[in-house]
């Protein structure tokens, strides 16, 4: 009879893994949120007795610290781009051949007068559908998936904060008597190592933001007059550099490379490209070396790898990202730390 129950348990576990695996990304993010919110929850627990309330407040605080500055920065930059849209149209108009330039003028005029019939005919065109409808569909699907994964990360992170300790105690209590001590030691060491890793990732975001703020302020002070930007834009770009530092591979290049291109276009169309070339080169070097490379490739492994070889931490970020994609930035270190703690804690006990 016990054999059937074991088979049933294995089957249920396999179905559970099969059901959860497509949403592994959200669970990995939940672990990251859990370790960031845990110190805040401890402080709140000293003043509030209900763990549900403290867990919820901790999640809201962490979510706000990351999402509100990033959203505000994106909205400000989007508004800046929108206000500069006529300039971009003029740039495109100068670059296009005359026959295409005429079509662009007609399209701009139809937008201004809101010609619905023209837009209807335009949408019916197969070329427009293939150019616009397809990417819009993918963008919508990506946005919905992002919302779903974010929701899963926040919900699972909330329950980790509220019941994570009880879950670990339950697992240890139900382990065989001879294994309780080693499991308890392994889980404790793993928890401390993961805490260092994920708090280190968050600190790297903060350090990147500070580096970007200092670098952009310095560069803006020595920039040619036609390439100077506002203080609000500097703050917005710095915050985005910190947030996009989480993205593996691309990182903050998604921020500073378009800015460098826009600077080059601005200098070209005001006729000062050659005289501003020194600034464009300096901007690219400072952003690539100081703001991008140092925090991402040097400081992050050093901060996250206390007690673990720095090179292994760096490789876990790289290999995890290459194998698992975006979630690999967090999943790679989890796998590395789990293996290292197993070799340090469990293997010696197995030998004995």
For each residue, the residues with C-beta under 8 A, 3 or more apart:
1: 4 5
2: 5 6
3: 6 7
4: 1 7 8
5: 1 2 8 9
6: 2 3 9 10
7: 3 4 10 11
8: 4 5 11 12
9: 5 6 12 13
10: 6 7 13 14
11: 7 8 14 15
12: 8 9 15 16
13: 9 10 16 17
14: 10 11 17 18
15: 11 12 18 19
16: 12 13 19 20
17: 13 14 20 21
18: 14 15 21
19: 15 16
20: 16 17 23 24 27
21: 17 18 24
22:
23: 20 26 27 148 149 152
24: 20 21 27 28 327 331
25: 28 29 149 326 327
26: 23 29 30 148 149 150 151 152 153 156
27: 20 23 24 30 31 152 153 156
28: 24 25 31 32 327 330 331 334
29: 25 26 32 33 149 150 152 153 157 327 330
30: 26 27 33 34 152 153 154 155 156 157 160
31: 27 28 34 35 157 160 194 198 330 334
32: 28 29 35 36 153 198 201 330
33: 29 30 36 37 59 62 63 153 154 157
34: 30 31 37 38 157 160 161 164
35: 31 32 38 194 195 197 198 199
36: 32 33 39 40 62 198 199 202
37: 33 34 40 41 55 58 59 61 62 157 161
38: 34 35 41 42 58 161 195
39: 36 42 43
40: 36 37 43 44 57 58 61 62
41: 37 38 44 45 54 55 57 58 161
42: 38 39 45 46
43: 39 40 46 47
44: 40 41 47 48 53 54 57 58
45: 41 42 48 51 54
46: 42 43
47: 43 44
48: 44 45 53 54 57
49:
50: 53 54
51: 45 54 55 161 162
52: 55 56 162
53: 44 48 50 56 57
54: 41 44 45 48 50 51 57 58 161
55: 37 41 51 52 58 59 158 161 162
56: 52 53 59 60 158
57: 40 41 44 48 53 54 60 61
58: 37 38 40 41 44 54 55 61 62 161
59: 33 37 55 56 62 63 154 157 158 161
60: 56 57 63 64
61: 37 40 57 58 64 65
62: 33 36 37 40 58 59 65 66
63: 33 59 60 66 67 154
64: 60 61 67 68
65: 61 62 68 69
66: 62 63 69 70 243
67: 63 64 70 71
68: 64 65 71 72
69: 65 66 72 73 239 243
70: 66 67 73 74 239 240 243
71: 67 68 74 75
72: 68 69 75 76 236 239
73: 69 70 76 77 235 236 237 239 240 243
74: 70 71 77 78 236 240
75: 71 72 78 79
76: 72 73 79 80 232 233 236
77: 73 74 80 81 233 236 237 240
78: 74 75 81 82
79: 75 76 82 83
80: 76 77 83 84 233
81: 77 78 84 85 88
82: 78 79 85
83: 79 80
84: 80 81 87 88
85: 81 82 88 89
86: 89 90
87: 84 90 91
88: 81 84 85 91 92
89: 85 86 92 93 104 108
90: 86 87 93 94
91: 87 88 94 95 265 269
92: 88 89 95 96 104
93: 89 90 96 101 104 105
94: 90 91 269
95: 91 92
96: 92 93 100 101 104
97: 100 101
98: 101 102
99: 102 103
100: 96 97 103 104
101: 93 96 97 98 104 105
102: 98 99 105 106
103: 99 100 106 107
104: 89 92 93 96 100 101 107 108
105: 93 101 102 108 109
106: 102 103 109 110
107: 103 104 110 111
108: 89 104 105 111 112
109: 105 106 112 113
110: 106 107 113 114 115 118 119
111: 107 108 114
112: 108 109
113: 109 110
114: 110 111
115: 110 118 119
116: 119 120
117: 120 121
118: 110 115 121 122
119: 110 115 116 122 123
120: 116 117 123 124
121: 117 118 124 125
122: 118 119 125 128
123: 119 120 128 129 132
124: 120 121 128 129
125: 121 122 128 129
126: 129 130
127: 130 131
128: 122 123 124 125 131 132 133
129: 123 124 125 126 132 133 134
130: 126 127 133 134
131: 127 128 134 135
132: 123 128 129 135 136
133: 128 129 130 136 137
134: 129 130 131 137 138
135: 131 132 138 139
136: 132 133 139 140
137: 133 134 140 141
138: 134 135 141 142
139: 135 136 142 143
140: 136 137 143 144
141: 137 138 144 145
142: 138 139 145 146
143: 139 140 146 147
144: 140 141 147 148
145: 141 142 148 149
146: 142 143 149 150
147: 143 144 150 151
148: 23 26 144 145 151 152
149: 23 25 26 29 145 146 152 153
150: 26 29 146 147 153 154
151: 26 147 148 154 155
152: 23 26 27 29 30 148 149 155 156
153: 26 27 29 30 32 33 149 150 156 157
154: 30 33 59 63 150 151 157 158
155: 30 151 152 158 159
156: 26 27 30 152 153 159 160
157: 29 30 31 33 34 37 59 153 154 160 161
158: 55 56 59 154 155 161 162
159: 155 156 162 163 164
160: 30 31 34 156 157 163 164
161: 34 37 38 41 51 54 55 58 59 157 158 164
162: 51 52 55 158 159
163: 159 160 166 167
164: 34 159 160 161 167 168
165: 168 169
166: 163 169 170
167: 163 164 170 171
168: 164 165 171 172 187
169: 165 166 172 173
170: 166 167 173 174
171: 167 168 174 175 183 187
172: 168 169 175 180 183 184 187
173: 169 170 180
174: 170 171
175: 171 172 179 180 183
176: 179 180
177: 180
178:
179: 175 176 182 183
180: 172 173 175 176 177 183 184
181: 184 185
182: 179 185 186 345 346 349
183: 171 172 175 179 180 186 187
184: 172 180 181 187 188
185: 181 182 188 189 345
186: 182 183 189 190 341 342 345 346
187: 168 171 172 183 184 190 191
188: 184 185 191 192
189: 185 186 192 193 341 344 345
190: 186 187 193 194 337 338 341
191: 187 188 194 195
192: 188 189 195 196
193: 189 190 196 197 307 308 337 340 341
194: 31 35 190 191 197 198 333 334 337
195: 35 38 191 192 198 199
196: 192 193 199 200 304 305 306 307
197: 35 193 194 200 201 304 313 333 334 337
198: 31 32 35 36 194 195 201 202 330 333
199: 35 36 195 196 202 203
200: 196 197 203 204 300 303 304 305 306
201: 32 197 198 204 205 246 300 304 329 330
202: 36 198 199 205 206
203: 199 200 206 207 303
204: 200 201 207 208 245 295 296 299 300 303 304
205: 201 202 208 209 242 243 245 246
206: 202 203 209 210 242
207: 203 204 210 211 295 299
208: 204 205 211 212 241 242 245 252 291 295 296
209: 205 206 212 213 238 239 241 242
210: 206 207 213 214 238
211: 207 208 214 215 241 290 291 294 295
212: 208 209 215 216 237 238 241 242 252 287 291
213: 209 210 216 217 234 235 238
214: 210 211 217 218
215: 211 212 218 219 286 287 290 291
216: 212 213 219 220 229 234 237 238
217: 213 214 220 221 234
218: 214 215 221 222 286
219: 215 216 222 223 279 282 283 286
220: 216 217 223 228 229 234
221: 217 218
222: 218 219 279
223: 219 220 227 228 229 279
224: 227 228 267 272 275 276 279
225: 228
226: 266 267 270 272 276
227: 223 224 263 266 267 276 279
228: 220 223 224 225
229: 216 220 223 233 234
230: 233 234
231: 234 235
232: 76 235 236
233: 76 77 80 229 230 236 237
234: 213 216 217 220 229 230 231 237 238
235: 73 213 231 232 238 239
236: 72 73 74 76 77 232 233 239 240
237: 73 77 212 216 233 234 240 241 255 256 259
238: 209 210 212 213 216 234 235 241 242
239: 69 70 72 73 209 235 236 242 243
240: 70 73 74 77 236 237 243 244 252 255
241: 208 209 211 212 237 238 244 245 252 255 256 291
242: 205 206 208 209 212 238 239 245
243: 66 69 70 73 205 239 240 246
244: 240 241 247 250 251 252 254 255
245: 204 205 208 241 242 251 252 295 296
246: 201 205 243 329
247: 244 250 251 254 326 329
248: 251 317 320 321 325 326 328 329
249: 321
250: 244 247 253 254
251: 244 245 247 248 254 292 296
252: 208 212 240 241 244 245 255 256 287 291 292 296
253: 250 256 257 292
254: 244 247 250 251 257 258
255: 237 240 241 244 252 258 259
256: 237 241 252 253 259 260 283 284 287 288 291 292
257: 253 254 260 261
258: 254 255 261 262
259: 237 255 256 262 263
260: 256 257 263 264 280 283 284 287
261: 257 258 264 265
262: 258 259 265 266
263: 227 259 260 266 267 276 279 280 283
264: 260 261 267 268 273 280
265: 91 261 262 268 269
266: 226 227 262 263 269 270
267: 224 226 227 263 264 270 272 273 276 277 280
268: 264 265 271 273
269: 91 94 265 266
270: 226 266 267
271: 268
272: 224 226 267 275 276
273: 264 267 268 276 277
274: 277
275: 224 272
276: 224 226 227 263 267 272 273 279 280
277: 267 273 274 280 281
278: 281 282
279: 219 222 223 224 227 263 276 282 283
280: 260 263 264 267 276 277 283 284
281: 277 278 284 285
282: 219 278 279 285 286
283: 219 256 260 263 279 280 286 287
284: 256 260 280 281 287 288
285: 281 282 288 289
286: 215 218 219 282 283 289 290 291
287: 212 215 252 256 260 283 284 290 291 292
288: 256 284 285 291 292 293
289: 285 286 292 293 294
290: 211 215 286 287 293 294
291: 208 211 212 215 241 252 256 286 287 288 294 295
292: 251 252 253 256 287 288 289 295 296
293: 288 289 290 296 297 298
294: 211 289 290 291 297 298 299
295: 204 207 208 211 245 291 292 298 299 300
296: 204 208 245 251 252 292 293 299 300
297: 293 294 300 301 314
298: 293 294 295 301 302
299: 204 207 294 295 296 302 303
300: 200 201 204 295 296 297 303 304 313 314 317
301: 297 298 304 305 310 311 313 314 317
302: 298 299 305 310
303: 200 203 204 299 300 306
304: 196 197 200 201 204 300 301 308 313 333
305: 196 200 301 302 308 309 310 312 313 314
306: 196 200 303
307: 193 196
308: 193 304 305 312 313 336 337 340
309: 305 312 313
310: 301 302 305 313 314
311: 301 314 315
312: 305 308 309 315 316 336 340
313: 197 300 301 304 305 308 309 310 316 317 333 336
314: 297 300 301 305 310 311 317 318
315: 311 312 318 319
316: 312 313 319 320 332 333 335 336
317: 248 300 301 313 314 320 321 329 332 333
318: 314 315 321 322 332
319: 315 316 322 323 328 332
320: 248 316 317 323 324 328 329 330 331 332 333 335 336
321: 248 249 317 318 324 325 326 328 329 332
322: 318 319 328
323: 319 320 328 332
324: 320 321 327 328 331 332
325: 248 321 328
326: 25 247 248 321 329
327: 24 25 28 29 324 330 331
328: 248 319 320 321 322 323 324 325 331 332
329: 201 246 247 248 317 320 321 326 332
330: 28 29 31 32 198 201 320 327 333 334
331: 24 28 320 324 327 328 334 335
332: 316 317 318 319 320 321 323 324 328 329 335 336
333: 194 197 198 304 313 316 317 320 330 336 337
334: 28 31 194 197 330 331 337 338
335: 316 320 331 332 338 339
336: 308 312 313 316 320 332 333 339 340
337: 190 193 194 197 308 333 334 340 341
338: 190 334 335 341 342
339: 335 336 342 343
340: 193 308 312 336 337 343 344
341: 186 189 190 193 337 338 344 345 346
342: 186 338 339 345 346 347
343: 339 340 346 347
344: 189 340 341 347 348
345: 182 185 186 189 341 342 348 349
346: 182 186 341 342 343 349 350
347: 342 343 344 350 351
348: 344 345 351 352
349: 182 345 346 352
350: 346 347
351: 347 348
352: 348 349
